[in-house]
Amino acid sequence: MSDRTILIVDDERKIRQLVRAYLEKDGFDVIEASSGPDALDKVKVHRPDLIVLDVMLPGLDGIEVLREIRTFSDVYVVMLTAKTEEVDKLIGLSVGADDYLSKPFSPRELLARIKAVLRRDRGTPKPDAGALKFDGLIVDEDRREVTRDDSAIDLTALEFDLLAALATEPGRVFSRRQLLERVWGWDFFGDERVVDVHIRNLRKALGDDATHPSVIGTVRGVGYKFLLEP
């Protein structure tokens, strides 16, 4: 397998074949799975670079599959759904999806989103990365570790990148679009509310109360800012 391996998870054979055709034409290696349990097995065996994951699956739905994947992998995930309810979208994002596309979708748009997600270079430290130290909180970009009051904080790769982006410039107000460009990539064109979902998860991990925040503050109508001083 190359370093451009995509796992397509959908119980509709025609959709898998359509997506496979577009991806292989662009040089990707493609694996297929038709159920939730099958998808988990394929992820563990093949270690794909990105998963196209349908929400409605037999055996185990896509949300549960993603929740299980996130216990052992930070692989990129683009979710597909035939549903239109906002709750499904937000739940998918909250358990770690990187992007979201509703059915029916354009294969070209899916390909563009896959390429945009893969350009993020998740987990790669910056050349000048180091430890950002604040009162009770340390964000170590080299080790990609976070501690608060000497206790390790378990974050996903995306949550770490989001925290690091904010902590690099304490006090600066970042709009959702600016955070998307820094963390997800300048060419991300999904829902900006993905930022809100991950900020909520990040606050929970840090023990930060959204109503009386001490680490990440909300600037209504604008975005977010890091509250601690070096």
C-alpha positions as CSV (number, residue, x, y, z in Angstrom):
1,M,0.0,0.0,0.0
2,S,1.1,3.6,-0.7
3,D,0.9,6.5,1.8
4,R,-2.4,7.4,0.0
5,T,-4.5,4.6,1.2
6,I,-8.3,5.2,1.6
7,L,-10.8,3.0,3.3
8,I,-14.4,3.4,1.9
9,V,-17.0,2.2,4.4
10,D,-20.5,2.0,3.0
11,D,-23.1,-0.7,2.7
12,E,-24.2,0.4,-0.8
13,R,-21.9,-1.4,-3.3
14,K,-22.6,1.2,-6.1
15,I,-21.4,4.0,-3.9
16,R,-18.2,2.2,-3.0
17,Q,-17.6,1.4,-6.7
18,L,-18.2,5.1,-7.7
19,V,-15.9,6.5,-5.0
20,R,-13.3,3.8,-5.7
21,A,-13.2,4.8,-9.4
22,Y,-12.6,8.5,-8.6
23,L,-10.0,7.8,-6.0
24,E,-8.0,5.2,-8.0
25,K,-8.0,7.5,-11.1
26,D,-6.3,10.0,-8.8
27,G,-3.7,7.5,-7.7
28,F,-5.1,6.4,-4.3
29,D,-5.0,2.8,-3.1
30,V,-8.5,1.8,-2.0
31,I,-9.9,-0.7,0.5
32,E,-13.6,-1.4,1.0
33,A,-15.8,-2.3,4.0
34,S,-19.5,-2.9,4.0
35,S,-20.3,-3.0,7.7
36,G,-19.2,-1.5,11.0
37,P,-17.4,-4.5,12.3
38,D,-15.7,-5.1,8.9
39,A,-14.5,-1.4,9.0
40,L,-12.9,-1.8,12.4
41,D,-11.1,-4.9,11.2
42,K,-9.8,-3.2,8.1
43,V,-8.6,-0.2,10.0
44,K,-6.5,-2.3,12.3
45,V,-5.1,-4.5,9.6
46,H,-4.4,-1.9,6.8
47,R,-3.9,1.3,8.8
48,P,-5.4,3.6,6.1
49,D,-4.4,7.3,5.8
50,L,-8.1,8.3,5.6
51,I,-11.5,6.7,6.0
52,V,-14.7,7.7,4.1
53,L,-17.3,6.5,6.6
54,D,-21.0,6.3,6.1
55,V,-23.2,6.9,9.2
56,M,-25.9,4.3,8.4
57,L,-24.1,0.9,8.5
58,P,-25.3,-2.6,9.4
59,G,-23.8,-4.2,12.6
60,L,-22.5,-1.0,14.0
61,D,-23.4,2.5,12.9
62,G,-20.7,5.0,11.7
63,I,-20.9,7.1,14.9
64,E,-20.0,4.0,17.0
65,V,-17.4,2.9,14.5
66,L,-15.7,6.3,14.7
67,R,-15.9,6.4,18.5
68,E,-14.2,3.0,18.6
69,I,-11.5,4.1,16.1
70,R,-10.7,7.1,18.2
71,T,-9.7,4.8,21.1
72,F,-6.7,3.6,19.1
73,S,-6.1,5.8,16.0
74,D,-6.1,9.5,14.9
75,V,-6.7,8.5,11.2
76,Y,-8.5,11.2,9.2
77,V,-12.2,10.5,8.8
78,V,-14.7,12.1,6.4
79,M,-18.2,11.1,7.2
80,L,-21.1,10.5,4.8
81,T,-24.8,10.5,5.7
82,A,-28.2,10.5,4.0
83,K,-29.6,12.2,7.1
84,T,-30.2,15.9,7.3
85,E,-30.7,16.3,11.0
86,E,-28.1,18.7,12.6
87,V,-27.8,16.4,15.6
88,D,-26.2,13.6,13.5
89,K,-23.7,16.0,12.1
90,L,-22.7,17.5,15.4
91,I,-22.4,14.1,17.0
92,G,-20.2,12.9,14.2
93,L,-17.9,15.9,14.6
94,S,-17.9,15.6,18.4
95,V,-16.5,12.1,18.3
96,G,-13.7,13.0,16.0
97,A,-14.7,13.4,12.4
98,D,-12.5,15.7,10.3
99,D,-15.1,16.6,7.8
100,Y,-18.7,15.8,6.8
101,L,-20.5,15.4,3.6
102,S,-24.2,14.7,3.1
103,K,-25.7,12.4,0.5
104,P,-26.3,12.7,-2.4
105,F,-22.8,14.1,-2.9
106,S,-20.5,14.9,-5.8
107,P,-17.6,12.5,-6.1
108,R,-15.4,15.5,-7.2
109,E,-16.3,17.4,-4.1
110,L,-15.5,14.3,-1.9
111,L,-12.2,14.0,-3.7
112,A,-11.4,17.7,-3.1
113,R,-12.2,17.3,0.6
114,I,-10.1,14.2,1.0
115,K,-7.1,16.0,-0.6
116,A,-7.7,19.0,1.7
117,V,-7.8,16.8,4.8
118,L,-4.7,14.9,3.9
119,R,-2.7,18.1,3.5
120,R,-3.1,18.9,7.2
121,D,0.0,16.9,8.2
122,R,-1.5,15.9,11.5
123,G,0.9,15.3,14.3
124,T,3.9,17.0,12.6
125,P,5.6,19.4,15.0
126,K,6.8,22.8,13.8
127,P,10.5,23.4,13.3
128,D,10.6,25.9,16.1
129,A,8.2,24.1,18.4
130,G,8.9,23.9,22.1
131,A,7.2,24.0,25.4
132,L,4.6,26.7,26.0
133,K,4.5,27.3,29.8
134,F,1.6,29.0,31.6
135,D,0.4,29.1,35.2
136,G,-0.4,25.4,35.9
137,L,-0.5,24.5,32.2
138,I,2.3,23.3,29.8
139,V,1.8,22.7,26.1
140,D,4.8,20.8,24.8
141,E,4.7,21.0,21.0
142,D,7.8,18.8,20.6
143,R,6.4,16.0,22.6
144,R,2.8,16.8,21.7
145,E,1.9,16.6,25.4
146,V,-0.2,18.7,27.7
147,T,-0.1,18.8,31.5
148,R,-2.2,20.8,33.9
149,D,-1.2,21.0,37.5
150,D,1.3,18.2,36.8
151,S,-1.4,15.9,35.5
152,A,-1.3,14.7,31.9
153,I,-4.2,15.7,29.7
154,D,-5.3,13.2,27.1
155,L,-6.1,15.1,23.8
156,T,-6.8,14.0,20.3
157,A,-4.3,15.2,17.7
158,L,-6.8,17.7,16.4
159,E,-7.5,19.0,20.0
160,F,-3.8,19.4,20.6
161,D,-3.3,21.4,17.4
162,L,-6.2,23.6,18.3
163,L,-4.9,24.3,21.8
164,A,-1.4,24.9,20.5
165,A,-2.7,27.4,17.9
166,L,-4.5,29.4,20.6
167,A,-1.7,29.1,23.2
168,T,0.9,30.4,20.7
169,E,-0.6,33.8,20.9
170,P,-2.3,34.4,24.3
171,G,-4.9,37.1,24.3
172,R,-5.3,37.2,20.6
173,V,-8.9,36.7,19.4
174,F,-9.1,34.1,16.6
175,S,-12.2,33.8,14.4
176,R,-13.5,30.3,13.5
177,R,-12.2,30.8,10.0
178,Q,-8.7,31.7,11.3
179,L,-8.6,28.6,13.4
180,L,-9.8,26.5,10.6
181,E,-7.0,27.8,8.4
182,R,-4.4,27.2,11.1
183,V,-5.5,23.8,12.2
184,W,-7.6,22.2,9.4
185,G,-5.9,24.0,6.5
186,W,-6.5,27.1,4.5
187,D,-8.6,25.1,1.9
188,F,-11.0,23.6,4.4
189,F,-14.5,24.3,3.2
190,G,-16.7,22.3,5.6
191,D,-18.9,23.6,8.4
192,E,-17.2,26.2,10.6
193,R,-19.1,24.9,13.6
194,V,-16.6,22.0,13.7
195,V,-14.5,24.5,15.7
196,D,-17.2,24.9,18.3
197,V,-17.5,21.2,18.8
198,H,-13.8,20.7,19.3
199,I,-13.5,23.7,21.6
200,R,-16.2,22.2,23.7
201,N,-14.3,18.8,23.8
202,L,-11.0,20.6,24.5
203,R,-12.5,22.6,27.4
204,K,-14.0,19.4,28.9
205,A,-10.5,17.7,28.7
206,L,-8.9,20.7,30.4
207,G,-11.6,21.0,33.1
208,D,-12.4,24.5,31.8
209,D,-15.9,25.8,32.6
210,A,-17.4,27.5,29.5
211,T,-19.5,29.8,31.7
212,H,-16.5,30.9,33.7
213,P,-13.5,29.9,31.6
214,S,-9.9,30.2,32.8
215,V,-8.1,28.8,29.8
216,I,-10.2,29.4,26.6
217,G,-12.5,32.4,26.4
218,T,-15.4,33.0,24.0
219,V,-15.7,36.4,22.2
220,R,-19.3,36.5,21.2
221,G,-19.8,36.9,17.5
222,V,-16.1,36.6,16.8
223,G,-14.4,33.5,18.1
224,Y,-12.0,32.3,20.8
225,K,-8.9,33.4,22.7
226,F,-6.4,31.9,25.1
227,L,-6.7,33.4,28.5
228,L,-3.6,32.3,30.4
229,E,-0.4,34.5,30.3
230,P,3.1,33.0,29.9
